[in-house]
């Protein structure tokens, strides 16, 4: 907590979101995705999906920690993206995040790859 009694969730979790070539959205996550931060992340994902971004690359190289709430948000977003003929590809999870993914069987529900380029190849080109 900071001196005002706030948990300073914005400092504990950050997401850099930018449009990428081919109609993709790149989300670079950093920090901790847990009970204190998953709500803000969920709103970010909902906003992106509401805006029509259903083809998302989620770079997890900077994510130090994820709990079941964070995993749940990602799984719900994957389901919603797939309903819109898109997907979310997870890239470069850190060892701690990979351990959680292994525990919950995340590989059964999502595509997890080693590089952003590999993630980009997962998506077929969008028609003009």
N, C-alpha and C positions, 0 to 999 in steps of 0.2 A: 504494500500500500504506500501511496505517497502521503505527504503531510496534510492533505485535505481529506484523507479517508478513502480516496478512490484507489482502485486496484491498478489503474493505468494500463488498461487492456490494450490501448492503441500502441503502447511501447512493447508489449509482450507479443503481439501478433500484427504482422503487416502483410498486405497483399498489393502487389504491383500488377495492374491490369492494363493490357494494351491490345489493340487489334493487330493481327499478324496477316501476312499475305494468304490468299486463298480463302478468305472469309472465316479465318480462325480467330479465336480469342486466346491470348496467352495470359495465364495467371501465375505469377511467381509468388509463392508463399514463404514466409519467414517467421520464425519465433515459435510460439506454443499455441496449438489449436486445442483448446480444452473447454471446460465448463464456463469459464469466464469470457471466452472469446468466440465460441462457436456461433453465438447469435448474430454477431456483426458479420461473420463470414457467411452465414446462411443468407442474410439480407443482400450481401454482395452477389452471391450466386443467383438468387432469385431475381435481382435487378438485371443481371446479364441475360438470364433465360427469358425474362419478360420482354427484353429488348430484341429478342430473336437470335441471340447468340447460343446456338445449340451445339457448336463444334468448338470444344474447349480443350486446350492443352494446359494441364496444371503441373507446373514445375515445383517440385517439393524439395529441391536441393537445400533450401534454407530453413526448412521446417524441422525444428529440434524435437518436437513432441506432438503427439496426437492421441486423444483419448476416444472412447466409444462415441461420444457426442459428435466429435469432428468426423469420425468415420461415417456416422449416420447421415450427416449433412452431405458428405460427398456421395454416398450411395443414393440418397434421394435425388440429388442433382443429376447423377448418371441416368437414373430411371427417367427423369423428366426430359433430359436431353435426347435420350433414345426415342422417347415418344414423339419428339419433334424431328425424327430422322437424323439425329446428330449423335454425338457421343462425347465423353470426357476421357482423355487419356492422361494417366498419371506418369510423371517423369521424375527420375532420379530421387526416389525416396531415400532419406538418410537411414543409416542402420537402425536407429531406434524406431523410426516410423515403419521401416520394413518389418521389424519384429512384430509390431502391432498388426500390420497387414497380414503377416503369416498366421498370427493367432486367430484372426477373424475370417481367414480364407478369402481375402480381398481379391486374389488372383482369379477366383471363380466368377467374380462379378464385374471386374474391370480389366482394362488393358494397362499394364505397368511396363514401361520401357526405360531404356538407359539414357537416351538422348532426346532433346527436342526435335532434331531432324527425323529420328525414327518415329516420334509421335506424329509429326506432320505427314509422314508417308501413310499413316493409318487412315487418313481421311482422303476419300476420292475427291477429285476436283469438283467444285460446284458448277452447275450449268449457269450460263450467263442469262 
